[in-house]
Amino acid sequence: MAKKQNRANKAAVQSTELNKLPVPGQNDTEFSAEQAADVFNNQANNNAQKNRQ
């Protein structure tokens, strides 16, 4: 008589969200000072143009 297995198979384990390997950069919240300066300057320019109208 064969034993019933109560364990998950390899495919079920690998497809479980908590068992997946992290993707590099997926949760990366860091940004460079250069990027921040560009955004700041673009916002300042947009605000200046809106004020002129």
Biopython code that builds the backbone (N, CA, C, O; Angstrom):
import numpy as np
from Bio.PDB.StructureBuilder import StructureBuilder

atoms = [
    (1, "MET", "N", (0.837, -1.177, 0.000)),
    (1, "MET", "CA", (0.000, 0.000, 0.000)),
    (1, "MET", "C", (0.894, 1.257, 0.000)),
    (1, "MET", "O", (1.829, 1.354, 0.794)),
    (2, "ALA", "N", (0.608, 2.185, -0.867)),
    (2, "ALA", "CA", (1.424, 3.393, -0.997)),
    (2, "ALA", "C", (1.062, 4.399, 0.084)),
    (2, "ALA", "O", (-0.101, 4.558, 0.457)),
    (3, "LYS", "N", (2.098, 5.074, 0.574)),
    (3, "LYS", "CA", (1.865, 6.125, 1.575)),
    (3, "LYS", "C", (1.390, 7.392, 0.879)),
    (3, "LYS", "O", (1.822, 7.711, -0.229)),
    (4, "LYS", "N", (0.517, 8.090, 1.532)),
    (4, "LYS", "CA", (0.062, 9.383, 1.027)),
    (4, "LYS", "C", (1.085, 10.431, 1.438)),
    (4, "LYS", "O", (1.515, 10.473, 2.591)),
    (5, "GLN", "N", (1.465, 11.262, 0.506)),
    (5, "GLN", "CA", (2.432, 12.311, 0.831)),
    (5, "GLN", "C", (1.687, 13.612, 1.097)),
    (5, "GLN", "O", (0.862, 14.052, 0.296)),
    (6, "ASN", "N", (1.995, 14.213, 2.231)),
    (6, "ASN", "CA", (1.367, 15.478, 2.606)),
    (6, "ASN", "C", (2.283, 16.665, 2.336)),
    (6, "ASN", "O", (2.023, 17.779, 2.790)),
    (7, "ARG", "N", (3.343, 16.420, 1.602)),
    (7, "ARG", "CA", (4.286, 17.504, 1.323)),
    (7, "ARG", "C", (3.992, 18.130, -0.037)),
    (7, "ARG", "O", (3.495, 17.469, -0.948)),
    (8, "ALA", "N", (4.308, 19.412, -0.151)),
    (8, "ALA", "CA", (4.134, 20.109, -1.424)),
    (8, "ALA", "C", (5.228, 19.674, -2.390)),
    (8, "ALA", "O", (6.345, 19.358, -1.980)),
    (9, "ASN", "N", (4.898, 19.661, -3.659)),
    (9, "ASN", "CA", (5.919, 19.316, -4.644)),
    (9, "ASN", "C", (6.782, 20.542, -4.957)),
    (9, "ASN", "O", (6.474, 21.653, -4.527)),
    (10, "LYS", "N", (7.841, 20.330, -5.695)),
    (10, "LYS", "CA", (8.810, 21.393, -5.976)),
    (10, "LYS", "C", (8.157, 22.577, -6.711)),
    (10, "LYS", "O", (8.444, 23.730, -6.393)),
    (11, "ALA", "N", (7.304, 22.307, -7.668)),
    (11, "ALA", "CA", (6.654, 23.375, -8.437)),
    (11, "ALA", "C", (5.766, 24.238, -7.544)),
    (11, "ALA", "O", (5.728, 25.459, -7.701)),
    (12, "ALA", "N", (5.060, 23.617, -6.618)),
    (12, "ALA", "CA", (4.188, 24.372, -5.718)),
    (12, "ALA", "C", (4.997, 25.266, -4.790)),
    (12, "ALA", "O", (4.599, 26.393, -4.495)),
    (13, "VAL", "N", (6.135, 24.754, -4.333)),
    (13, "VAL", "CA", (6.981, 25.541, -3.434)),
    (13, "VAL", "C", (7.604, 26.722, -4.175)),
    (13, "VAL", "O", (7.627, 27.840, -3.660)),
    (14, "GLN", "N", (8.107, 26.473, -5.383)),
    (14, "GLN", "CA", (8.774, 27.540, -6.131)),
    (14, "GLN", "C", (7.820, 28.609, -6.621)),
    (14, "GLN", "O", (8.246, 29.740, -6.854)),
    (15, "SER", "N", (6.552, 28.296, -6.785)),
    (15, "SER", "CA", (5.604, 29.293, -7.270)),
    (15, "SER", "C", (4.948, 30.079, -6.141)),
    (15, "SER", "O", (4.190, 31.015, -6.399)),
    (16, "THR", "N", (5.229, 29.709, -4.896)),
    (16, "THR", "CA", (4.697, 30.439, -3.746)),
    (16, "THR", "C", (5.415, 31.781, -3.635)),
    (16, "THR", "O", (6.644, 31.830, -3.685)),
    (17, "GLU", "N", (4.669, 32.859, -3.486)),
    (17, "GLU", "CA", (5.235, 34.215, -3.483)),
    (17, "GLU", "C", (6.346, 34.390, -2.460)),
    (17, "GLU", "O", (7.367, 35.005, -2.769)),
    (18, "LEU", "N", (6.179, 33.872, -1.264)),
    (18, "LEU", "CA", (7.179, 34.065, -0.214)),
    (18, "LEU", "C", (8.455, 33.275, -0.446)),
    (18, "LEU", "O", (9.468, 33.551, 0.197)),
    (19, "ASN", "N", (8.436, 32.311, -1.335)),
    (19, "ASN", "CA", (9.617, 31.495, -1.604)),
    (19, "ASN", "C", (10.374, 31.937, -2.841)),
    (19, "ASN", "O", (11.376, 31.314, -3.194)),
    (20, "LYS", "N", (9.934, 32.981, -3.505)),
    (20, "LYS", "CA", (10.611, 33.454, -4.704)),
    (20, "LYS", "C", (11.830, 34.283, -4.323)),
    (20, "LYS", "O", (11.827, 34.979, -3.308)),
    (21, "LEU", "N", (12.861, 34.203, -5.139)),
    (21, "LEU", "CA", (14.065, 34.999, -4.922)),
    (21, "LEU", "C", (13.762, 36.458, -5.251)),
    (21, "LEU", "O", (12.998, 36.740, -6.174)),
    (22, "PRO", "N", (14.348, 37.374, -4.510)),
    (22, "PRO", "CA", (14.099, 38.790, -4.797)),
    (22, "PRO", "C", (14.731, 39.208, -6.122)),
    (22, "PRO", "O", (15.794, 38.716, -6.501)),
    (23, "VAL", "N", (14.066, 40.117, -6.814)),
    (23, "VAL", "CA", (14.585, 40.658, -8.057)),
    (23, "VAL", "C", (15.453, 41.859, -7.697)),
    (23, "VAL", "O", (14.990, 42.763, -7.002)),
    (24, "PRO", "N", (16.705, 41.885, -8.156)),
    (24, "PRO", "CA", (17.579, 43.013, -7.820)),
    (24, "PRO", "C", (16.974, 44.338, -8.285)),
    (24, "PRO", "O", (16.564, 44.471, -9.438)),
    (25, "GLY", "N", (16.923, 45.309, -7.384)),
    (25, "GLY", "CA", (16.423, 46.632, -7.720)),
    (25, "GLY", "C", (14.923, 46.790, -7.656)),
    (25, "GLY", "O", (14.422, 47.897, -7.855)),
    (26, "GLN", "N", (14.185, 45.725, -7.385)),
    (26, "GLN", "CA", (12.725, 45.821, -7.371)),
    (26, "GLN", "C", (12.233, 46.731, -6.248)),
    (26, "GLN", "O", (11.315, 47.525, -6.453)),
    (27, "ASN", "N", (12.826, 46.623, -5.085)),
    (27, "ASN", "CA", (12.408, 47.435, -3.951)),
    (27, "ASN", "C", (13.406, 48.550, -3.657)),
    (27, "ASN", "O", (13.471, 49.067, -2.542)),
    (28, "ASP", "N", (14.167, 48.906, -4.661)),
    (28, "ASP", "CA", (15.208, 49.921, -4.494)),
    (28, "ASP", "C", (14.563, 51.298, -4.410)),
    (28, "ASP", "O", (13.936, 51.759, -5.364)),
    (29, "THR", "N", (14.722, 51.946, -3.268)),
    (29, "THR", "CA", (14.125, 53.260, -3.075)),
    (29, "THR", "C", (15.167, 54.370, -3.106)),
    (29, "THR", "O", (14.842, 55.540, -2.906)),
    (30, "GLU", "N", (16.403, 54.006, -3.353)),
    (30, "GLU", "CA", (17.460, 55.010, -3.390)),
    (30, "GLU", "C", (17.455, 55.728, -4.736)),
    (30, "GLU", "O", (17.103, 55.145, -5.761)),
    (31, "PHE", "N", (17.845, 56.988, -4.720)),
    (31, "PHE", "CA", (18.002, 57.733, -5.947)),
    (31, "PHE", "C", (19.175, 58.684, -5.761)),
    (31, "PHE", "O", (19.542, 59.024, -4.636)),
    (32, "SER", "N", (19.747, 59.101, -6.858)),
    (32, "SER", "CA", (20.933, 59.936, -6.780)),
    (32, "SER", "C", (20.553, 61.394, -6.532)),
    (32, "SER", "O", (19.428, 61.822, -6.791)),
    (33, "ALA", "N", (21.514, 62.125, -6.031)),
    (33, "ALA", "CA", (21.309, 63.560, -5.814)),
    (33, "ALA", "C", (21.088, 64.258, -7.152)),
    (33, "ALA", "O", (20.367, 65.252, -7.230)),
    (34, "GLU", "N", (21.710, 63.733, -8.199)),
    (34, "GLU", "CA", (21.542, 64.317, -9.525)),
    (34, "GLU", "C", (20.093, 64.181, -10.004)),
    (34, "GLU", "O", (19.529, 65.114, -10.575)),
    (35, "GLN", "N", (19.495, 62.997, -9.763)),
    (35, "GLN", "CA", (18.090, 62.803, -10.127)),
    (35, "GLN", "C", (17.191, 63.745, -9.341)),
    (35, "GLN", "O", (16.258, 64.324, -9.898)),
    (36, "ALA", "N", (17.462, 63.902, -8.059)),
    (36, "ALA", "CA", (16.651, 64.787, -7.230)),
    (36, "ALA", "C", (16.778, 66.234, -7.706)),
    (36, "ALA", "O", (15.792, 66.969, -7.735)),
    (37, "ALA", "N", (17.981, 66.635, -8.076)),
    (37, "ALA", "CA", (18.194, 68.002, -8.554)),
    (37, "ALA", "C", (17.457, 68.238, -9.867)),
    (37, "ALA", "O", (16.883, 69.307, -10.074)),
    (38, "ASP", "N", (17.470, 67.250, -10.751)),
    (38, "ASP", "CA", (16.761, 67.382, -12.018)),
    (38, "ASP", "C", (15.257, 67.558, -11.794)),
    (38, "ASP", "O", (14.625, 68.408, -12.421)),
    (39, "VAL", "N", (14.701, 66.761, -10.908)),
    (39, "VAL", "CA", (13.264, 66.867, -10.615)),
    (39, "VAL", "C", (12.961, 68.220, -9.997)),
    (39, "VAL", "O", (11.977, 68.865, -10.361)),
    (40, "PHE", "N", (13.790, 68.651, -9.074)),
    (40, "PHE", "CA", (13.588, 69.946, -8.414)),
    (40, "PHE", "C", (13.627, 71.081, -9.442)),
    (40, "PHE", "O", (12.774, 71.969, -9.429)),
    (41, "ASN", "N", (14.613, 71.043, -10.321)),
    (41, "ASN", "CA", (14.740, 72.095, -11.340)),
    (41, "ASN", "C", (13.570, 72.079, -12.314)),
    (41, "ASN", "O", (13.077, 73.134, -12.713)),
    (42, "ASN", "N", (13.126, 70.890, -12.696)),
    (42, "ASN", "CA", (11.982, 70.800, -13.606)),
    (42, "ASN", "C", (10.724, 71.349, -12.960)),
    (42, "ASN", "O", (9.941, 72.034, -13.619)),
    (43, "GLN", "N", (10.517, 71.063, -11.695)),
    (43, "GLN", "CA", (9.348, 71.586, -10.993)),
    (43, "GLN", "C", (9.433, 73.099, -10.855)),
    (43, "GLN", "O", (8.435, 73.801, -11.020)),
    (44, "ALA", "N", (10.612, 73.594, -10.556)),
    (44, "ALA", "CA", (10.787, 75.039, -10.421)),
    (44, "ALA", "C", (10.497, 75.739, -11.747)),
    (44, "ALA", "O", (9.850, 76.786, -11.778)),
    (45, "ASN", "N", (10.985, 75.146, -12.846)),
    (45, "ASN", "CA", (10.743, 75.736, -14.167)),
    (45, "ASN", "C", (9.262, 75.694, -14.530)),
    (45, "ASN", "O", (8.730, 76.659, -15.078)),
    (46, "ASN", "N", (8.598, 74.593, -14.230)),
    (46, "ASN", "CA", (7.165, 74.478, -14.524)),
    (46, "ASN", "C", (6.363, 75.482, -13.705)),
    (46, "ASN", "O", (5.427, 76.097, -14.216)),
    (47, "ASN", "N", (6.725, 75.648, -12.443)),
    (47, "ASN", "CA", (6.014, 76.610, -11.591)),
    (47, "ASN", "C", (6.239, 78.033, -12.077)),
    (47, "ASN", "O", (5.316, 78.847, -12.055)),
    (48, "ALA", "N", (7.450, 78.343, -12.514)),
    (48, "ALA", "CA", (7.754, 79.681, -13.024)),
    (48, "ALA", "C", (6.949, 79.976, -14.282)),
    (48, "ALA", "O", (6.455, 81.089, -14.460)),
    (49, "GLN", "N", (6.817, 78.978, -15.155)),
    (49, "GLN", "CA", (6.042, 79.176, -16.377)),
    (49, "GLN", "C", (4.561, 79.367, -16.081)),
    (49, "GLN", "O", (3.899, 80.172, -16.737)),
    (50, "LYS", "N", (4.046, 78.657, -15.127)),
    (50, "LYS", "CA", (2.629, 78.808, -14.749)),
    (50, "LYS", "C", (2.364, 80.182, -14.149)),
    (50, "LYS", "O", (1.300, 80.762, -14.366)),
    (51, "ASN", "N", (3.324, 80.700, -13.396)),
    (51, "ASN", "CA", (3.155, 82.014, -12.768)),
    (51, "ASN", "C", (3.193, 83.140, -13.800)),
    (51, "ASN", "O", (2.600, 84.198, -13.589)),
    (52, "ARG", "N", (3.889, 82.912, -14.915)),
    (52, "ARG", "CA", (3.987, 83.946, -15.950)),
    (52, "ARG", "C", (2.702, 84.077, -16.736)),
    (52, "ARG", "O", (2.424, 85.141, -17.289)),
    (53, "GLN", "N", (1.916, 83.025, -16.799)),
    (53, "GLN", "CA", (0.703, 83.045, -17.615)),
    (53, "GLN", "C", (-0.384, 83.829, -17.007)),
    (53, "GLN", "O", (-1.466, 83.934, -17.583)),
]
sb = StructureBuilder()
sb.init_structure("model")
sb.init_model(0)
sb.init_chain("A")
sb.init_seg("    ")
for serial, (resi, resn, name, xyz) in enumerate(atoms, 1):
    if name == "N":
        sb.init_residue(resn, " ", resi, " ")
    sb.init_atom(name, np.array(xyz, "f"), 0.0, 1.0, " ", f" {name:<3s}", serial, name[0])
structure = sb.get_structure()
